[in-house]
């Protein structure tokens, strides 16, 4: 089982830490790279867009999963 890696970010003016498995961090970093923005910017946007009842780590895992699923779907389907 993959170990959690904790990273700290400044979101909405306060510091917070997020612990995710390393493969999720890799997918999120690749997403940020494709969008020409920093990982911190991607995290901040996800934080702003998530439902108030959804945890940030959960929102990030779902974002990474959706990215991978979108990449597997052929264009036009």
KOLGU-4560 file (N, C-alpha, C; in nm, 3 decimals, padded with zeros to 5 digits):
<recs>
<n_xx: 00.085 n_yy: -00.118 n_zz: 00.000 ca_xx: 00.000 ca_yy: 00.000 ca_zz: 00.000 c_xx: 00.089 c_yy: 00.124 c_zz: 00.000 mol: A seq: 1 type: UNK>
<n_xx: 00.046 n_yy: 00.224 n_zz: -00.074 ca_xx: 00.124 ca_yy: 00.346 ca_zz: -00.090 c_xx: 00.118 c_yy: 00.432 c_zz: 00.036 mol: A seq: 2 type: UNK>
<n_xx: 00.231 n_yy: 00.492 n_zz: 00.068 ca_xx: 00.239 ca_yy: 00.581 ca_zz: 00.183 c_xx: 00.182 c_yy: 00.718 c_zz: 00.147 mol: A seq: 3 type: UNK>
<n_xx: 00.129 n_yy: 00.785 n_zz: 00.248 ca_xx: 00.081 ca_yy: 00.922 ca_zz: 00.229 c_xx: 00.198 c_yy: 01.019 c_zz: 00.232 mol: A seq: 4 type: UNK>
<n_xx: 00.191 n_yy: 01.118 n_zz: 00.147 ca_xx: 00.290 ca_yy: 01.225 ca_zz: 00.147 c_xx: 00.215 c_yy: 01.354 c_zz: 00.178 mol: A seq: 5 type: UNK>
<n_xx: 00.260 n_yy: 01.424 n_zz: 00.280 ca_xx: 00.195 ca_yy: 01.547 ca_zz: 00.322 c_xx: 00.265 c_yy: 01.667 c_zz: 00.259 mol: A seq: 6 type: UNK>
<n_xx: 00.184 n_yy: 01.758 n_zz: 00.203 ca_xx: 00.237 ca_yy: 01.883 ca_zz: 00.146 c_xx: 00.157 c_yy: 01.999 c_zz: 00.203 mol: A seq: 7 type: UNK>
<n_xx: 00.224 n_yy: 02.111 n_zz: 00.222 ca_xx: 00.160 ca_yy: 02.229 ca_zz: 00.279 c_xx: 00.141 c_yy: 02.337 c_zz: 00.173 mol: A seq: 8 type: UNK>
<n_xx: 00.028 n_yy: 02.406 n_zz: 00.183 ca_xx: -00.007 ca_yy: 02.512 ca_zz: 00.089 c_xx: -00.071 c_yy: 02.627 c_zz: 00.165 mol: A seq: 9 type: UNK>
<n_xx: -00.068 n_yy: 02.744 n_zz: 00.106 ca_xx: -00.140 ca_yy: 02.859 ca_zz: 00.159 c_xx: -00.267 c_yy: 02.874 c_zz: 00.075 mol: A seq: 10 type: UNK>
<n_xx: -00.381 n_yy: 02.855 n_zz: 00.138 ca_xx: -00.510 ca_yy: 02.861 ca_zz: 00.071 c_xx: -00.599 c_yy: 02.963 c_zz: 00.140 mol: A seq: 11 type: UNK>
<n_xx: -00.650 n_yy: 03.055 n_zz: 00.064 ca_xx: -00.740 ca_yy: 03.159 ca_zz: 00.117 c_xx: -00.678 c_yy: 03.229 c_zz: 00.238 mol: A seq: 12 type: UNK>
<n_xx: -00.548 n_yy: 03.252 n_zz: 00.231 ca_xx: -00.481 ca_yy: 03.326 ca_zz: 00.335 c_xx: -00.440 c_yy: 03.246 c_zz: 00.458 mol: A seq: 13 type: UNK>
<n_xx: -00.458 n_yy: 03.115 n_zz: 00.457 ca_xx: -00.413 ca_yy: 03.035 ca_zz: 00.571 c_xx: -00.338 c_yy: 02.911 c_zz: 00.522 mol: A seq: 14 type: UNK>
<n_xx: -00.248 n_yy: 02.864 n_zz: 00.605 ca_xx: -00.170 ca_yy: 02.745 ca_zz: 00.571 c_xx: -00.251 c_yy: 02.620 c_zz: 00.602 mol: A seq: 15 type: UNK>
<n_xx: -00.242 n_yy: 02.525 n_zz: 00.512 ca_xx: -00.307 ca_yy: 02.397 ca_zz: 00.534 c_xx: -00.220 c_yy: 02.287 c_zz: 00.476 mol: A seq: 16 type: UNK>
<n_xx: -00.234 n_yy: 02.168 n_zz: 00.528 ca_xx: -00.159 ca_yy: 02.053 ca_zz: 00.479 c_xx: -00.256 c_yy: 01.952 c_zz: 00.421 mol: A seq: 17 type: UNK>
<n_xx: -00.211 n_yy: 01.886 n_zz: 00.316 ca_xx: -00.290 ca_yy: 01.782 ca_zz: 00.251 c_xx: -00.203 c_yy: 01.658 c_zz: 00.240 mol: A seq: 18 type: UNK>
<n_xx: -00.258 n_yy: 01.544 n_zz: 00.280 ca_xx: -00.186 ca_yy: 01.417 ca_zz: 00.271 c_xx: -00.254 c_yy: 01.331 c_zz: 00.165 mol: A seq: 19 type: UNK>
<n_xx: -00.177 n_yy: 01.296 n_zz: 00.062 ca_xx: -00.225 ca_yy: 01.209 ca_zz: -00.045 c_xx: -00.119 c_yy: 01.104 c_zz: -00.077 mol: A seq: 20 type: UNK>
<n_xx: -00.163 n_yy: 00.997 n_zz: -00.139 ca_xx: -00.068 ca_yy: 00.898 ca_zz: -00.186 c_xx: 00.014 c_yy: 00.958 c_zz: -00.301 mol: A seq: 21 type: UNK>
<n_xx: 00.138 n_yy: 00.915 n_zz: -00.312 ca_xx: 00.231 ca_yy: 00.970 ca_zz: -00.412 c_xx: 00.176 c_yy: 00.964 c_zz: -00.554 mol: A seq: 22 type: UNK>
<n_xx: 00.110 n_yy: 00.855 n_zz: -00.596 ca_xx: 00.056 ca_yy: 00.855 ca_zz: -00.734 c_xx: -00.043 c_yy: 00.969 c_zz: -00.759 mol: A seq: 23 type: UNK>
<n_xx: -00.122 n_yy: 01.006 n_zz: -00.660 ca_xx: -00.214 ca_yy: 01.118 ca_zz: -00.678 c_xx: -00.137 c_yy: 01.248 c_zz: -00.696 mol: A seq: 24 type: UNK>
<n_xx: -00.031 n_yy: 01.269 n_zz: -00.618 ca_xx: 00.051 ca_yy: 01.389 ca_zz: -00.634 c_xx: 00.110 c_yy: 01.395 c_zz: -00.774 mol: A seq: 25 type: UNK>
<n_xx: 00.152 n_yy: 01.281 n_zz: -00.828 ca_xx: 00.209 ca_yy: 01.279 ca_zz: -00.963 c_xx: 00.106 c_yy: 01.319 c_zz: -01.068 mol: A seq: 26 type: UNK>
<n_xx: -00.015 n_yy: 01.266 n_zz: -01.057 ca_xx: -00.120 ca_yy: 01.301 ca_zz: -01.152 c_xx: -00.155 c_yy: 01.449 c_zz: -01.141 mol: A seq: 27 type: UNK>
<n_xx: -00.167 n_yy: 01.499 n_zz: -01.019 ca_xx: -00.200 ca_yy: 01.641 ca_zz: -01.000 c_xx: -00.090 c_yy: 01.731 c_zz: -01.055 mol: A seq: 28 type: UNK>
<n_xx: 00.036 n_yy: 01.695 n_zz: -01.035 ca_xx: 00.146 ca_yy: 01.774 ca_zz: -01.088 c_xx: 00.144 c_yy: 01.774 c_zz: -01.240 mol: A seq: 29 type: UNK>
<n_xx: 00.114 n_yy: 01.659 n_zz: -01.300 ca_xx: 00.106 ca_yy: 01.651 ca_zz: -01.446 c_xx: -00.009 c_yy: 01.738 c_zz: -01.497 mol: A seq: 30 type: UNK>
<n_xx: -00.121 n_yy: 01.739 n_zz: -01.426 ca_xx: -00.233 ca_yy: 01.825 ca_zz: -01.463 c_xx: -00.191 c_yy: 01.971 c_zz: -01.460 mol: A seq: 31 type: UNK>
<n_xx: -00.127 n_yy: 02.011 n_zz: -01.352 ca_xx: -00.082 ca_yy: 02.150 ca_zz: -01.338 c_xx: 00.015 c_yy: 02.185 c_zz: -01.451 mol: A seq: 32 type: UNK>
<n_xx: 00.106 n_yy: 02.095 n_zz: -01.482 ca_xx: 00.202 ca_yy: 02.119 ca_zz: -01.590 c_xx: 00.131 c_yy: 02.139 c_zz: -01.723 mol: A seq: 33 type: UNK>
<n_xx: 00.032 n_yy: 02.053 n_zz: -01.752 ca_xx: -00.043 ca_yy: 02.065 ca_zz: -01.878 c_xx: -00.119 c_yy: 02.197 c_zz: -01.886 mol: A seq: 34 type: UNK>
<n_xx: -00.161 n_yy: 02.249 n_zz: -01.772 ca_xx: -00.237 ca_yy: 02.374 ca_zz: -01.767 c_xx: -00.147 c_yy: 02.497 c_zz: -01.749 mol: A seq: 35 type: UNK>
<n_xx: -00.016 n_yy: 02.474 n_zz: -01.751 ca_xx: 00.081 ca_yy: 02.583 ca_zz: -01.735 c_xx: 00.058 c_yy: 02.664 c_zz: -01.608 mol: A seq: 36 type: UNK>
<n_xx: 00.034 n_yy: 02.593 n_zz: -01.499 ca_xx: 00.022 ca_yy: 02.660 ca_zz: -01.370 c_xx: 00.090 c_yy: 02.575 c_zz: -01.264 mol: A seq: 37 type: UNK>
<n_xx: 00.109 n_yy: 02.635 n_zz: -01.150 ca_xx: 00.177 ca_yy: 02.563 ca_zz: -01.042 c_xx: 00.081 c_yy: 02.466 c_zz: -00.975 mol: A seq: 38 type: UNK>
<n_xx: 00.138 n_yy: 02.371 n_zz: -00.905 ca_xx: 00.058 ca_yy: 02.277 ca_zz: -00.827 c_xx: -00.024 c_yy: 02.355 c_zz: -00.723 mol: A seq: 39 type: UNK>
<n_xx: 00.037 n_yy: 02.456 n_zz: -00.662 ca_xx: -00.033 ca_yy: 02.537 ca_zz: -00.562 c_xx: -00.156 c_yy: 02.605 c_zz: -00.624 mol: A seq: 40 type: UNK>
<n_xx: -00.144 n_yy: 02.652 n_zz: -00.747 ca_xx: -00.258 ca_yy: 02.715 ca_zz: -00.814 c_xx: -00.370 c_yy: 02.614 c_zz: -00.842 mol: A seq: 41 type: UNK>
<n_xx: -00.332 n_yy: 02.494 n_zz: -00.883 ca_xx: -00.430 ca_yy: 02.388 ca_zz: -00.906 c_xx: -00.502 c_yy: 02.353 c_zz: -00.776 mol: A seq: 42 type: UNK>
<n_xx: -00.427 n_yy: 02.341 n_zz: -00.667 ca_xx: -00.484 ca_yy: 02.308 ca_zz: -00.536 c_xx: -00.579 c_yy: 02.419 c_zz: -00.492 mol: A seq: 43 type: UNK>
<n_xx: -00.536 n_yy: 02.545 n_zz: -00.509 ca_xx: -00.619 ca_yy: 02.659 ca_zz: -00.468 c_xx: -00.750 c_yy: 02.662 c_zz: -00.547 mol: A seq: 44 type: UNK>
<n_xx: -00.744 n_yy: 02.636 n_zz: -00.676 ca_xx: -00.866 ca_yy: 02.635 ca_zz: -00.758 c_xx: -00.960 c_yy: 02.524 c_zz: -00.714 mol: A seq: 45 type: UNK>
<n_xx: -00.904 n_yy: 02.408 n_zz: -00.684 ca_xx: -00.985 ca_yy: 02.296 ca_zz: -00.637 c_xx: -01.048 c_yy: 02.329 c_zz: -00.503 mol: A seq: 46 type: UNK>
<n_xx: -00.973 n_yy: 02.394 n_zz: -00.417 ca_xx: -01.024 ca_yy: 02.434 ca_zz: -00.286 c_xx: -01.142 c_yy: 02.530 c_zz: -00.302 mol: A seq: 47 type: UNK>
<n_xx: -01.129 n_yy: 02.626 n_zz: -00.392 ca_xx: -01.236 ca_yy: 02.724 ca_zz: -00.416 c_xx: -01.362 c_yy: 02.659 c_zz: -00.473 mol: A seq: 48 type: UNK>
<n_xx: -01.343 n_yy: 02.558 n_zz: -00.560 ca_xx: -01.455 ca_yy: 02.499 ca_zz: -00.634 c_xx: -01.525 c_yy: 02.383 c_zz: -00.563 mol: A seq: 49 type: UNK>
<n_xx: -01.466 n_yy: 02.330 n_zz: -00.457 ca_xx: -01.525 ca_yy: 02.212 ca_zz: -00.394 c_xx: -01.646 c_yy: 02.250 c_zz: -00.308 mol: A seq: 50 type: UNK>
<n_xx: -01.731 n_yy: 02.152 n_zz: -00.288 ca_xx: -01.848 ca_yy: 02.171 ca_zz: -00.201 c_xx: -01.800 c_yy: 02.191 c_zz: -00.057 mol: A seq: 51 type: UNK>
<n_xx: -01.872 n_yy: 02.271 n_zz: 00.019 ca_xx: -01.830 ca_yy: 02.298 ca_zz: 00.158 c_xx: -01.820 c_yy: 02.171 c_zz: 00.245 mol: A seq: 52 type: UNK>
<n_xx: -01.896 n_yy: 02.069 n_zz: 00.210 ca_xx: -01.894 ca_yy: 01.946 ca_zz: 00.289 c_xx: -01.789 c_yy: 01.846 c_zz: 00.243 mol: A seq: 53 type: UNK>
<n_xx: -01.722 n_yy: 01.875 n_zz: 00.131 ca_xx: -01.622 ca_yy: 01.783 ca_zz: 00.076 c_xx: -01.484 c_yy: 01.821 c_zz: 00.126 mol: A seq: 54 type: UNK>
<n_xx: -01.411 n_yy: 01.723 n_zz: 00.175 ca_xx: -01.274 ca_yy: 01.747 ca_zz: 00.218 c_xx: -01.183 c_yy: 01.775 c_zz: 00.100 mol: A seq: 55 type: UNK>
<n_xx: -01.078 n_yy: 01.853 n_zz: 00.124 ca_xx: -00.986 ca_yy: 01.888 ca_zz: 00.017 c_xx: -00.914 c_yy: 01.766 c_zz: -00.039 mol: A seq: 56 type: UNK>
<n_xx: -00.869 n_yy: 01.676 n_zz: 00.047 ca_xx: -00.800 ca_yy: 01.556 ca_zz: -00.003 c_xx: -00.892 c_yy: 01.474 c_zz: -00.092 mol: A seq: 57 type: UNK>
<n_xx: -01.017 n_yy: 01.461 n_zz: -00.053 ca_xx: -01.114 ca_yy: 01.388 ca_zz: -00.134 c_xx: -01.134 c_yy: 01.457 c_zz: -00.268 mol: A seq: 58 type: UNK>
<n_xx: -01.149 n_yy: 01.588 n_zz: -00.267 ca_xx: -01.168 ca_yy: 01.664 ca_zz: -00.392 c_xx: -01.048 c_yy: 01.646 c_zz: -00.484 mol: A seq: 59 type: UNK>
<n_xx: -00.929 n_yy: 01.644 n_zz: -00.429 ca_xx: -00.808 ca_yy: 01.628 ca_zz: -00.510 c_xx: -00.798 c_yy: 01.488 c_zz: -00.569 mol: A seq: 60 type: UNK>
<n_xx: -00.833 n_yy: 01.387 n_zz: -00.490 ca_xx: -00.832 ca_yy: 01.250 ca_zz: -00.542 c_xx: -00.931 c_yy: 01.235 c_zz: -00.657 mol: A seq: 61 type: UNK>
<n_xx: -01.050 n_yy: 01.291 n_zz: -00.641 ca_xx: -01.150 ca_yy: 01.283 ca_zz: -00.747 c_xx: -01.106 c_yy: 01.359 c_zz: -00.871 mol: A seq: 62 type: UNK>
<n_xx: -01.043 n_yy: 01.474 n_zz: -00.853 ca_xx: -00.990 ca_yy: 01.551 ca_zz: -00.966 c_xx: -00.888 c_yy: 01.468 c_zz: -01.043 mol: A seq: 63 type: UNK>
<n_xx: -00.798 n_yy: 01.404 n_zz: -00.972 ca_xx: -00.696 ca_yy: 01.321 ca_zz: -01.036 c_xx: -00.761 c_yy: 01.203 c_zz: -01.109 mol: A seq: 64 type: UNK>
<n_xx: -00.858 n_yy: 01.140 n_zz: -01.046 ca_xx: -00.927 ca_yy: 01.027 ca_zz: -01.108 c_xx: -01.000 c_yy: 01.071 c_zz: -01.235 mol: A seq: 65 type: UNK>
<n_xx: -01.070 n_yy: 01.184 n_zz: -01.227 ca_xx: -01.141 ca_yy: 01.235 ca_zz: -01.344 c_xx: -01.044 c_yy: 01.266 c_zz: -01.458 mol: A seq: 66 type: UNK>
<n_xx: -00.928 n_yy: 01.318 n_zz: -01.425 ca_xx: -00.827 ca_yy: 01.348 ca_zz: -01.526 c_xx: -00.783 c_yy: 01.220 c_zz: -01.597 mol: A seq: 67 type: UNK>
<n_xx: -00.760 n_yy: 01.116 n_zz: -01.520 ca_xx: -00.718 ca_yy: 00.989 ca_zz: -01.579 c_xx: -00.828 c_yy: 00.927 c_zz: -01.663 mol: A seq: 68 type: UNK>
<n_xx: -00.950 n_yy: 00.935 n_zz: -01.615 ca_xx: -01.063 ca_yy: 00.879 ca_zz: -01.691 c_xx: -01.084 c_yy: 00.957 c_zz: -01.821 mol: A seq: 69 type: UNK>
<n_xx: -01.071 n_yy: 01.089 n_zz: -01.815 ca_xx: -01.084 ca_yy: 01.171 ca_zz: -01.937 c_xx: -00.976 c_yy: 01.135 c_zz: -02.038 mol: A seq: 70 type: UNK>
<n_xx: -00.856 n_yy: 01.106 n_zz: -01.989 ca_xx: -00.746 ca_yy: 01.074 ca_zz: -02.078 c_xx: -00.769 c_yy: 00.940 c_zz: -02.148 mol: A seq: 71 type: UNK>
<n_xx: -00.844 n_yy: 00.850 n_zz: -02.084 ca_xx: -00.871 ca_yy: 00.718 ca_zz: -02.142 c_xx: -00.985 c_yy: 00.721 c_zz: -02.242 mol: A seq: 72 type: UNK>
<n_xx: -01.072 n_yy: 00.822 n_zz: -02.236 ca_xx: -01.189 ca_yy: 00.829 ca_zz: -02.323 c_xx: -01.149 c_yy: 00.883 c_zz: -02.461 mol: A seq: 73 type: UNK>
<n_xx: -01.172 n_yy: 00.805 n_zz: -02.564 ca_xx: -01.140 ca_yy: 00.853 ca_zz: -02.700 c_xx: -01.223 c_yy: 00.976 c_zz: -02.735 mol: A seq: 74 type: UNK>
<n_xx: -01.167 n_yy: 01.063 n_zz: -02.814 ca_xx: -01.239 ca_yy: 01.183 ca_zz: -02.858 c_xx: -01.364 c_yy: 01.144 c_zz: -02.933 mol: A seq: 75 type: UNK>
<n_xx: -01.470 n_yy: 01.219 n_zz: -02.910 ca_xx: -01.595 ca_yy: 01.193 ca_zz: -02.978 c_xx: -01.684 c_yy: 01.093 c_zz: -02.910 mol: A seq: 76 type: UNK>
<n_xx: -01.641 n_yy: 01.035 n_zz: -02.797 ca_xx: -01.726 ca_yy: 00.940 ca_zz: -02.724 c_xx: -01.774 c_yy: 00.998 c_zz: -02.596 mol: A seq: 77 type: UNK>
</recs>
